[in-house]
Each structure stands twice: as C-alpha cells, then as structure tokens.
Amino acid sequence: MARCYVCGKTTKFGKSVTFSAERNSRTFKPNLHKMRVRLNNGTVKRVYVCAKCLKAGKVVKAVRTG
C-alpha cells in the first residue's frame, strides 16, 4: 500500500452504515500524489505525498531544468 512520505497517512478500514443500520466494510484511502520532491540534502526523489501535506507546503517540488 502507498503511504504519505511526510505524515505516514495510509489506507484505513471501517464500516459504511446505511439508513437501516446495515454495516458493510469499506476503505478510506488518502488523496496521494506521486511526485518529485527535493529532500533536505539536495537530492531529488520520487515519493507519494498526500494532498494535505502538499497544500500545507511541507514538501518542496523538484523543478526540471534543461
């Protein structure tokens, strides 16, 4: 399973409950994006980042030059 590189968010499991209280299994998947990020030591790595961390500015996108 994919996991967010920054916060570690991954798939969670739970139940969907209908109006008549029937319970069915379901999965809650995070909004992950595979992207190239620049790490602290200057290297570029392709990792999965969730949309929440991306929006908060917790990663720096690596821009291609050339």
C-alpha positions in Angstrom: 0.0 0.0 0.0 1.1 3.5 -0.7 1.9 5.8 2.2 2.5 9.6 2.5 6.2 10.3 2.7 5.7 13.2 5.2 2.9 12.2 7.6 2.7 8.5 7.0 -1.0 8.6 6.1 -2.2 5.3 4.6 -5.4 3.3 3.9 -7.8 2.9 6.9 -10.6 0.4 7.2 -14.1 0.9 8.6 -17.8 0.4 8.0 -20.3 2.2 5.9 -23.7 2.4 7.7 -26.9 2.6 5.8 -30.1 4.3 6.9 -31.4 0.9 8.1 -28.2 0.4 10.2 -26.7 -2.3 8.0 -22.9 -2.3 8.2 -20.7 -3.0 5.2 -16.9 -3.0 5.1 -15.2 -0.2 3.2 -11.8 1.5 2.9 -10.8 5.1 3.4 -7.9 6.0 1.0 -5.8 9.2 1.3 -5.5 11.5 -1.6 -1.9 10.6 -2.6 0.1 12.0 -5.5 3.3 10.6 -6.8 5.7 13.5 -7.3 9.4 14.5 -7.5 10.5 16.3 -4.3 13.7 17.9 -3.3 15.0 16.5 0.0 17.0 18.4 2.7 20.3 17.1 1.4 19.5 18.4 -2.1 18.8 15.1 -3.8 15.6 14.5 -5.8 13.4 11.6 -5.0 10.0 10.4 -6.4 7.7 9.8 -3.5 4.0 9.7 -2.6 2.7 12.9 -0.8 -0.9 13.4 0.4 -2.8 16.5 -0.7 -3.0 17.9 2.8 0.9 17.9 3.2 1.2 19.3 -0.3 -1.2 22.1 0.4 0.5 22.9 3.7 3.9 23.4 1.9 5.6 20.6 3.8 7.5 19.4 0.7 9.4 21.3 -2.0 8.7 20.3 -5.6 11.7 19.5 -7.7 11.7 21.5 -10.9 13.3 20.0 -14.0 15.9 22.2 -15.6 17.2 21.7 -19.1 
